[in-house]
Amino acid sequence: MPLGPASGPVTRQARRLPKPGAEARLSRAAFAQRFTAIVGRPPLAYLTRWRMTLAGHALTQSDTNPRTIARQCGYASELTFVRAFTREYGTSPGRYRRTHRTPETADTA
């Protein structure tokens, strides 16, 4: 379930979460505090974990290359994606794919 292609690098402005806070009629800080209290992790950490969950699924369920998966998960740079993935899972996307994939989960195309 891709987040949609990234249109460019994530900027500081985009990382500040102005829209969710405004939509909730809260300041960014209040939104982040409330989100963390309810979800258990800060909004950006939650977003990163969600993206990595989608990426892990894509790596084991398809033959899609990591560059495409990076873009589908919202990363403009494959290098940034690889670093984030490695930080989250403790292994590179390629190694993760090789160790977590089974023949029945691979694309048949």
C-alpha positions as CSV (number, residue, x, y, z in Angstrom):
1,M,0.0,0.0,0.0
2,P,2.2,2.8,-1.2
3,L,2.1,6.3,0.2
4,G,2.5,7.7,-3.2
5,P,5.5,8.9,-5.1
6,A,7.7,11.5,-3.5
7,S,7.8,14.8,-5.4
8,G,11.1,15.8,-4.0
9,P,13.3,15.6,-0.9
10,V,11.6,15.9,2.5
11,T,12.1,19.4,3.6
12,R,12.2,20.8,7.2
13,Q,8.8,22.4,6.5
14,A,7.2,19.2,5.5
15,R,8.7,17.4,8.6
16,R,7.1,19.9,10.9
17,L,3.6,18.5,10.4
18,P,1.8,21.8,9.8
19,K,-1.3,20.3,8.2
20,P,-2.2,17.6,10.8
21,G,-1.8,20.1,13.6
22,A,-3.9,22.7,11.7
23,E,-6.6,20.1,10.8
24,A,-6.8,19.1,14.5
25,R,-6.9,22.8,15.4
26,L,-3.8,22.3,17.5
27,S,-0.3,23.8,17.3
28,R,2.3,21.5,15.9
29,A,3.8,21.0,19.4
30,A,0.4,20.2,20.9
31,F,-0.5,17.9,18.1
32,A,2.8,16.0,18.4
33,Q,2.4,15.7,22.2
34,R,-1.2,14.4,21.9
35,F,-0.3,12.1,19.0
36,T,2.6,10.7,21.1
37,A,0.4,10.2,24.1
38,I,-2.2,8.3,22.1
39,V,-0.1,6.3,19.6
40,G,3.0,5.8,21.8
41,R,5.6,7.3,19.5
42,P,6.1,10.7,17.9
43,P,4.4,11.4,14.5
44,L,7.6,11.3,12.5
45,A,8.8,8.1,14.2
46,Y,5.3,6.6,13.5
47,L,5.5,7.6,9.9
48,T,9.0,6.2,9.4
49,R,7.9,2.9,11.0
50,W,4.8,2.7,8.8
51,R,6.9,3.4,5.7
52,M,9.4,0.7,6.7
53,T,6.6,-1.8,7.3
54,L,5.3,-1.1,3.8
55,A,8.8,-1.4,2.4
56,G,9.5,-4.7,4.2
57,H,6.2,-6.1,2.8
58,A,7.1,-4.9,-0.7
59,L,10.5,-6.4,-0.5
60,T,9.2,-9.8,0.5
61,Q,6.1,-9.9,-1.7
62,S,7.4,-8.5,-5.0
63,D,10.3,-8.3,-7.3
64,T,10.1,-4.5,-7.3
65,N,13.5,-2.9,-7.1
66,P,14.5,-1.0,-3.9
67,R,14.6,2.4,-5.8
68,T,11.0,2.0,-6.8
69,I,10.0,0.8,-3.3
70,A,11.8,3.9,-1.9
71,R,9.7,6.2,-4.0
72,Q,6.5,4.3,-3.3
73,C,7.2,4.7,0.4
74,G,7.8,8.4,0.1
75,Y,11.6,8.6,-0.2
76,A,13.0,10.8,-2.9
77,S,16.5,9.3,-2.5
78,E,17.3,5.6,-2.5
79,L,20.3,6.2,-0.2
80,T,18.0,7.9,2.4
81,F,15.6,5.0,2.1
82,V,18.4,2.4,2.5
83,R,19.8,4.2,5.6
84,A,16.4,4.5,7.2
85,F,15.6,0.8,6.4
86,T,18.9,-0.4,7.8
87,R,18.4,1.7,11.0
88,E,14.9,0.3,11.5
89,Y,15.6,-3.4,10.7
90,G,19.3,-3.7,11.3
91,T,20.0,-5.0,7.8
92,S,20.0,-3.7,4.3
93,P,16.8,-4.0,2.1
94,G,18.6,-6.5,-0.2
95,R,19.6,-8.8,2.7
96,Y,16.2,-8.4,4.3
97,R,14.6,-9.5,1.0
98,R,16.9,-12.5,0.7
99,T,16.4,-13.7,4.3
100,H,12.6,-13.1,4.6
101,R,11.3,-14.1,1.2
102,T,9.9,-17.5,0.4
103,P,9.1,-18.9,-3.0
104,E,5.4,-18.6,-2.4
105,T,5.6,-14.9,-1.6
106,A,7.6,-14.0,-4.7
107,D,5.9,-12.5,-7.8
108,T,5.0,-15.0,-10.4
109,A,5.2,-12.5,-13.2
